[in-house]
Amino acid sequence: MSESFTAELWSGIGDIYDAILAHPFLRGLADGSLSEDAFAFYVIQDSLYLRRYASALAAVASRAPGPRPAAMFARHSADAVATERELHSALLPELGISPGAIDAAEPAPVNLAYTSYMLSVIHGGSYAEGVAAVLPCYWIYAEAGSELIRRGSPDPRYQRWIDTYGGEEFAAIAGEVLAETDAIGPIISVSERDAARRHFRVASRYELMFWDAGYEQESWPVPLSTDSVM
């Protein structure tokens, strides 16, 4: 095949990535117009997401065909937890959010659906399918972060978030997974390749929907516990 596996995957989500860059959440991060409430909601949901994403990465590590990719994904699983603690420990006080608010929060519908989808693919599919399902979170954040670094933000809180995902350190982490994806591309079956492309696009759609959930502060139509309505 003439193009790399990652190039093939990215060519299948051009419309999604364009919609992400045009989304009012990302535009609001860059120009400072995003409401504090929407950003606070996103930070809480992102914390919940990263906890399950760490579990997803650990599961991918357990399916890896060799010690090198297994160690990489295991390290990234630990890094996801560290990112949540480091970034959000600075942002939470500035947004007036107590640490306990995250533990008390419920994952929004898109958050639960996205993480459940990833875990389902990882546990029910091949290693390559699992890699494709977790890749959009790395890649889209690195690409969007790089674009937002170029734009900048007048809000120091939003700029701190941008610096985290638009910096060289996160780009290098994403690059490791891109290299692993290209390494497995030539050795997987046609059916695996087709499935991986599908999972990559579905997960990318969830990335767009996650931004939208943050912007709209998505909630469930009824509470989880009946205690709150009695």
C-alpha positions as CSV (number, residue, x, y, z in Angstrom):
1,M,0.0,0.0,0.0
2,S,1.3,3.4,-1.0
3,E,0.3,5.4,2.1
4,S,0.9,4.7,5.8
5,F,-1.9,3.3,7.9
6,T,-2.1,6.5,9.9
7,A,-2.5,8.6,6.7
8,E,-5.3,6.2,5.6
9,L,-7.0,6.6,9.0
10,W,-6.7,10.4,9.0
11,S,-8.0,10.7,5.5
12,G,-11.2,9.1,6.7
13,I,-12.0,11.8,9.3
14,G,-11.3,15.0,7.5
15,D,-14.9,16.2,7.8
16,I,-14.9,15.4,11.6
17,Y,-11.7,17.2,12.3
18,D,-12.9,20.3,10.3
19,A,-16.1,20.3,12.4
20,I,-14.0,20.0,15.6
21,L,-11.8,23.1,14.7
22,A,-15.0,25.0,13.8
23,H,-16.8,24.1,17.0
24,P,-17.7,27.0,19.3
25,F,-16.0,25.3,22.2
26,L,-12.6,25.4,20.6
27,R,-13.2,28.8,19.1
28,G,-14.2,30.0,22.5
29,L,-11.0,28.6,24.1
30,A,-9.0,30.6,21.6
31,D,-10.8,33.9,21.7
32,G,-11.7,33.7,25.4
33,S,-15.5,33.8,24.8
34,L,-16.2,30.3,26.1
35,S,-18.3,30.5,29.3
36,E,-16.6,29.6,32.5
37,D,-19.5,27.3,33.3
38,A,-19.0,25.3,30.1
39,F,-15.3,25.0,30.7
40,A,-15.8,23.9,34.3
41,F,-18.3,21.3,33.1
42,Y,-15.8,20.1,30.6
43,V,-13.0,19.9,33.1
44,I,-15.1,17.7,35.4
45,Q,-16.2,15.5,32.6
46,D,-12.7,15.3,31.3
47,S,-11.5,14.1,34.7
48,L,-14.0,11.3,34.7
49,Y,-13.1,10.5,31.1
50,L,-9.4,10.2,31.8
51,R,-10.0,7.8,34.6
52,R,-11.8,5.4,32.2
53,Y,-9.3,6.2,29.4
54,A,-6.5,5.1,31.7
55,S,-8.3,1.8,32.1
56,A,-8.7,1.5,28.4
57,L,-5.0,2.1,27.8
58,A,-4.1,-0.5,30.4
59,A,-6.4,-3.0,28.6
60,V,-4.7,-2.2,25.3
61,A,-1.3,-2.9,27.0
62,S,-2.6,-6.3,28.1
63,R,-3.4,-7.1,24.5
64,A,-0.1,-5.9,23.0
65,P,1.9,-8.5,21.0
66,G,5.2,-7.6,22.6
67,P,6.9,-6.0,25.6
68,R,7.7,-2.7,23.9
69,P,4.1,-1.6,23.0
70,A,2.8,-3.2,26.2
71,A,5.2,-1.0,28.3
72,M,4.3,2.1,26.2
73,F,0.5,1.8,26.7
74,A,1.0,0.9,30.4
75,R,3.1,4.1,30.8
76,H,0.5,6.1,29.0
77,S,-2.2,4.7,31.3
78,A,-0.3,6.0,34.3
79,D,0.3,9.3,32.5
80,A,-3.4,9.8,31.9
81,V,-4.0,9.7,35.6
82,A,-1.1,12.1,36.2
83,T,-2.4,14.5,33.6
84,E,-5.7,14.6,35.3
85,R,-4.1,15.4,38.7
86,E,-1.6,17.9,37.5
87,L,-3.7,19.9,35.0
88,H,-6.9,19.8,36.9
89,S,-5.3,20.5,40.3
90,A,-4.4,23.9,38.9
91,L,-7.6,24.5,37.1
92,L,-10.1,23.4,39.7
93,P,-9.4,26.1,42.3
94,E,-9.4,28.8,39.6
95,L,-12.9,27.6,38.5
96,G,-14.2,27.3,42.0
97,I,-14.5,23.5,41.8
98,S,-13.8,21.4,44.8
99,P,-12.0,18.0,44.3
100,G,-14.9,16.3,45.8
101,A,-17.2,17.6,43.0
102,I,-15.5,15.3,40.5
103,D,-16.0,12.2,42.6
104,A,-19.7,13.2,43.1
105,A,-20.2,13.9,39.4
106,E,-21.9,11.5,37.0
107,P,-20.5,10.9,33.5
108,A,-22.5,12.7,30.9
109,P,-24.3,10.5,28.3
110,V,-21.6,11.1,25.6
111,N,-18.8,10.5,28.1
112,L,-20.3,7.2,29.3
113,A,-21.0,6.1,25.7
114,Y,-17.6,7.0,24.4
115,T,-15.6,5.3,27.1
116,S,-17.9,2.2,27.1
117,Y,-17.4,2.0,23.3
118,M,-13.6,2.0,23.6
119,L,-13.6,-0.6,26.3
120,S,-16.0,-2.8,24.3
121,V,-13.8,-2.6,21.2
122,I,-10.6,-3.3,23.2
123,H,-12.0,-6.3,25.0
124,G,-14.0,-7.7,22.1
125,G,-11.8,-7.0,19.1
126,S,-8.2,-7.4,18.1
127,Y,-5.2,-5.5,19.3
128,A,-5.2,-3.4,16.2
129,E,-8.9,-2.5,16.7
130,G,-8.2,-1.4,20.2
131,V,-5.3,0.8,19.1
132,A,-7.5,2.4,16.5
133,A,-10.2,3.1,19.1
134,V,-7.9,4.9,21.6
135,L,-5.9,6.7,18.9
136,P,-8.3,9.6,18.2
137,C,-8.0,11.0,21.7
138,Y,-4.2,11.2,21.3
139,W,-4.1,12.4,17.8
140,I,-7.0,14.9,17.7
141,Y,-6.0,16.5,20.9
142,A,-2.4,16.9,19.7
143,E,-3.6,18.4,16.3
144,A,-6.2,20.6,17.9
145,G,-3.8,21.6,20.6
146,S,-1.2,22.6,18.0
147,E,-3.7,24.7,16.2
148,L,-4.8,26.4,19.4
149,I,-1.2,27.1,20.3
150,R,-1.0,29.0,17.1
151,R,-4.1,31.0,17.9
152,G,-3.5,31.5,21.6
153,S,-6.0,32.6,24.2
154,P,-6.4,35.8,26.2
155,D,-7.7,33.7,29.2
156,P,-4.8,32.3,31.2
157,R,-6.9,29.3,32.3
158,Y,-7.7,28.3,28.7
159,Q,-4.1,29.0,27.7
160,R,-2.9,26.6,30.4
161,W,-5.1,23.9,28.9
162,I,-3.9,24.7,25.4
163,D,-0.3,24.6,26.5
164,T,-0.8,21.1,27.9
165,Y,-2.2,19.5,24.8
166,G,-0.4,21.7,22.2
167,G,3.1,21.3,23.6
168,E,5.9,19.2,22.4
169,E,5.6,16.7,25.3
170,F,2.1,15.7,24.4
171,A,3.0,15.7,20.7
172,A,5.8,13.2,21.4
173,I,3.4,10.9,23.3
174,A,0.9,10.9,20.4
175,G,3.8,10.3,18.1
176,E,4.6,7.1,19.9
177,V,1.2,5.7,19.3
178,L,1.2,6.9,15.7
179,A,4.4,5.0,15.1
180,E,2.9,1.9,16.7
181,T,-0.2,2.2,14.5
182,D,2.0,2.4,11.4
183,A,4.0,-0.6,12.5
184,I,1.0,-2.8,12.8
185,G,-0.7,-1.5,9.6
186,P,1.2,-3.7,7.1
187,I,0.8,-6.9,9.1
188,I,-2.9,-7.0,9.9
189,S,-5.6,-8.6,7.8
190,V,-7.9,-6.7,5.4
191,S,-10.9,-7.3,7.7
192,E,-8.9,-6.0,10.7
193,R,-7.9,-3.0,8.7
194,D,-11.5,-2.3,7.8
195,A,-12.7,-2.7,11.4
196,A,-9.9,-0.5,12.7
197,R,-10.9,2.3,10.2
198,R,-14.4,2.0,11.4
199,H,-13.5,2.2,15.0
200,F,-11.2,5.1,14.4
201,R,-14.0,7.1,12.7
202,V,-16.6,6.2,15.4
203,A,-14.2,7.3,18.2
204,S,-13.4,10.5,16.3
205,R,-17.1,11.3,16.1
206,Y,-17.3,10.8,19.9
207,E,-14.4,13.3,20.2
208,L,-16.5,15.9,18.4
209,M,-19.6,15.0,20.5
210,F,-17.5,15.4,23.7
211,W,-16.7,19.0,22.8
212,D,-20.4,19.6,22.0
213,A,-21.4,18.0,25.3
214,G,-19.1,20.4,27.1
215,Y,-20.4,23.4,25.3
216,E,-24.0,22.4,25.9
217,Q,-23.3,21.1,29.4
218,E,-25.1,17.9,28.5
219,S,-27.1,16.2,31.2
220,W,-29.3,13.1,31.6
221,P,-33.1,13.6,31.2
222,V,-33.7,12.0,34.6
223,P,-31.3,11.7,37.6
224,L,-29.4,8.5,38.3
225,S,-30.8,8.1,41.8
226,T,-34.5,8.2,42.7
227,D,-33.5,9.7,46.1
228,S,-33.1,13.1,44.4
229,V,-36.7,13.1,43.2
230,M,-38.5,11.8,46.3
